[in-house]
Amino acid sequence: MPESTAQPQAQPSPRTEPTPITADATATPGELLARAQADYANAHPADPDGGDQ
């Protein structure tokens, strides 16, 4: 059997590709900073002793 019977490598479907972060292209540095701080706060809950808040 010739190798041509093998399926060609298909491009990943758009549904499986990560969603492009288009908002970052137009976001201001302040918006990016606020977003990063919110992401960090969500990923790292406040310390039990209160931290520096």
Secondary structure, DSSP 8 states (H G I E B T S, - for coil): --GGGS-------TTTS----THHHH--HHHHHHHHHHHHHHHS---TT-TT-
